[in-house]
Amino acid sequence: MIRTPLLLVVAASAALAGCNNSSDHNIVAGGPADPMANELKNAPPVTLPPAITASKSYRCKDNSIVYIDWLNNGAARVKKSKDEAGTELAAGSSELKGSATDTTVTYKGQSCKA
């Protein structure tokens, strides 16, 4: 009967002994100074890569499949398989004629249908 309250007191003492009651916990609003602040402030703005507006697959006359990612800057990324990075062709390239809204494009001289 005396053991239970004594065990509770020992357990509570052990739990409270783990608490650190020192008052050296300061909250600083600004934090440490950034050593690269001036470099970042004077850096040129970051330009993002063009976004993909449409991704389509086309079957060409020779029965090959071409995957084309149409970009928002007018360029296109042409791939032979879905997983490869592809070759980016500038807008108005002689290798690729067409747009994302066309159902038929011409790639390297052959007609390809979506």
C-alpha positions as a Markdown table, in Angstrom:
| # | Residue | x | y | z |
|---|---|---|---|---|
| 1 | Met | 0.0 | 0.0 | 0.0 |
| 2 | Ile | 2.8 | 2.4 | 0.8 |
| 3 | Arg | 4.8 | 1.1 | -2.3 |
| 4 | Thr | 2.3 | 2.4 | -4.9 |
| 5 | Pro | 2.3 | 6.1 | -3.8 |
| 6 | Leu | 6.1 | 5.9 | -3.3 |
| 7 | Leu | 6.6 | 4.5 | -6.8 |
| 8 | Leu | 4.3 | 7.3 | -8.2 |
| 9 | Val | 6.4 | 9.9 | -6.4 |
| 10 | Val | 9.7 | 8.4 | -7.8 |
| 11 | Ala | 8.2 | 8.2 | -11.3 |
| 12 | Ala | 7.0 | 11.8 | -11.2 |
| 13 | Ser | 10.4 | 13.0 | -9.8 |
| 14 | Ala | 12.2 | 11.2 | -12.6 |
| 15 | Ala | 9.9 | 12.8 | -15.2 |
| 16 | Leu | 10.3 | 16.3 | -13.8 |
| 17 | Ala | 14.1 | 15.8 | -13.5 |
| 18 | Gly | 14.3 | 15.6 | -17.3 |
| 19 | Cys | 12.8 | 19.1 | -17.7 |
| 20 | Asn | 15.2 | 22.0 | -18.2 |
| 21 | Asn | 13.9 | 25.0 | -16.4 |
| 22 | Ser | 16.7 | 27.4 | -17.3 |
| 23 | Ser | 15.5 | 30.5 | -18.9 |
| 24 | Asp | 18.1 | 30.8 | -21.7 |
| 25 | His | 15.6 | 30.0 | -24.5 |
| 26 | Asn | 15.4 | 33.3 | -26.4 |
| 27 | Ile | 13.3 | 33.7 | -29.5 |
| 28 | Val | 15.1 | 35.9 | -32.1 |
| 29 | Ala | 12.9 | 37.4 | -34.8 |
| 30 | Gly | 15.5 | 37.9 | -37.5 |
| 31 | Gly | 17.8 | 34.9 | -37.2 |
| 32 | Pro | 21.4 | 34.9 | -38.3 |
| 33 | Ala | 22.6 | 37.1 | -41.1 |
| 34 | Asp | 22.7 | 35.6 | -44.6 |
| 35 | Pro | 26.3 | 35.7 | -45.9 |
| 36 | Met | 25.1 | 35.7 | -49.5 |
| 37 | Ala | 22.4 | 38.3 | -49.1 |
| 38 | Asn | 24.2 | 40.9 | -51.3 |
| 39 | Glu | 25.0 | 38.4 | -54.0 |
| 40 | Leu | 21.4 | 37.2 | -54.2 |
| 41 | Lys | 20.1 | 40.8 | -54.2 |
| 42 | Asn | 22.3 | 41.7 | -57.2 |
| 43 | Ala | 21.8 | 38.5 | -59.1 |
| 44 | Pro | 19.9 | 38.6 | -62.4 |
| 45 | Pro | 16.3 | 37.2 | -62.3 |
| 46 | Val | 16.0 | 33.5 | -62.9 |
| 47 | Thr | 14.4 | 32.6 | -66.2 |
| 48 | Leu | 12.3 | 29.4 | -66.2 |
| 49 | Pro | 12.5 | 26.9 | -69.0 |
| 50 | Pro | 9.5 | 26.9 | -71.3 |
| 51 | Ala | 6.4 | 25.0 | -70.2 |
| 52 | Ile | 4.9 | 22.1 | -72.1 |
| 53 | Thr | 1.6 | 23.1 | -73.5 |
| 54 | Ala | 0.8 | 19.8 | -75.2 |
| 55 | Ser | 2.3 | 16.4 | -75.5 |
| 56 | Lys | 1.2 | 14.3 | -78.5 |
| 57 | Ser | 2.2 | 11.1 | -80.3 |
| 58 | Tyr | 2.2 | 10.9 | -84.1 |
| 59 | Arg | 2.5 | 8.0 | -86.5 |
| 60 | Cys | 4.5 | 8.8 | -89.6 |
| 61 | Lys | 4.2 | 7.4 | -93.1 |
| 62 | Asp | 7.1 | 4.9 | -92.5 |
| 63 | Asn | 5.0 | 3.5 | -89.5 |
| 64 | Ser | 7.4 | 5.0 | -86.9 |
| 65 | Ile | 6.1 | 6.8 | -83.9 |
| 66 | Val | 7.3 | 10.3 | -82.9 |
| 67 | Tyr | 6.5 | 12.0 | -79.6 |
| 68 | Ile | 6.3 | 15.8 | -79.6 |
| 69 | Asp | 6.1 | 18.0 | -76.6 |
| 70 | Trp | 4.9 | 21.4 | -77.8 |
| 71 | Leu | 6.4 | 24.3 | -75.7 |
| 72 | Asn | 4.8 | 27.6 | -74.8 |
| 73 | Asn | 7.6 | 29.6 | -76.6 |
| 74 | Gly | 6.7 | 28.0 | -80.0 |
| 75 | Ala | 9.5 | 25.5 | -79.9 |
| 76 | Ala | 8.9 | 21.7 | -79.8 |
| 77 | Arg | 10.8 | 18.8 | -78.2 |
| 78 | Val | 10.8 | 15.7 | -80.5 |
| 79 | Lys | 11.4 | 12.2 | -79.1 |
| 80 | Lys | 11.7 | 8.8 | -80.6 |
| 81 | Ser | 10.5 | 7.2 | -77.3 |
| 82 | Lys | 8.5 | 8.6 | -74.3 |
| 83 | Asp | 11.4 | 8.2 | -71.9 |
| 84 | Glu | 14.2 | 10.0 | -73.7 |
| 85 | Ala | 14.9 | 13.7 | -73.3 |
| 86 | Gly | 14.5 | 14.5 | -77.0 |
| 87 | Thr | 15.8 | 17.1 | -79.3 |
| 88 | Glu | 14.5 | 20.7 | -79.0 |
| 89 | Leu | 13.6 | 22.3 | -82.3 |
| 90 | Ala | 13.2 | 26.1 | -82.4 |
| 91 | Ala | 9.9 | 27.7 | -83.6 |
| 92 | Gly | 9.8 | 27.7 | -87.4 |
| 93 | Ser | 12.4 | 25.0 | -87.8 |
| 94 | Ser | 12.7 | 23.4 | -91.2 |
| 95 | Glu | 12.6 | 19.9 | -89.7 |
| 96 | Leu | 9.2 | 20.3 | -88.1 |
| 97 | Lys | 6.1 | 21.9 | -89.7 |
| 98 | Gly | 2.9 | 22.2 | -87.7 |
| 99 | Ser | 1.6 | 23.1 | -84.3 |
| 100 | Ala | 0.0 | 21.5 | -81.3 |
| 101 | Thr | -3.5 | 22.1 | -82.7 |
| 102 | Asp | -2.8 | 20.4 | -86.0 |
| 103 | Thr | -3.7 | 16.8 | -86.5 |
| 104 | Thr | -1.0 | 16.3 | -89.1 |
| 105 | Val | 2.6 | 17.5 | -88.9 |
| 106 | Thr | 5.6 | 17.1 | -91.2 |
| 107 | Tyr | 8.7 | 15.9 | -89.5 |
| 108 | Lys | 11.9 | 15.6 | -91.5 |
| 109 | Gly | 9.9 | 15.6 | -94.7 |
| 110 | Gln | 7.4 | 12.9 | -93.9 |
| 111 | Ser | 3.8 | 13.4 | -92.9 |
| 112 | Cys | 2.8 | 12.3 | -89.4 |
| 113 | Lys | -0.8 | 12.0 | -88.0 |
| 114 | Ala | -1.8 | 12.4 | -84.4 |
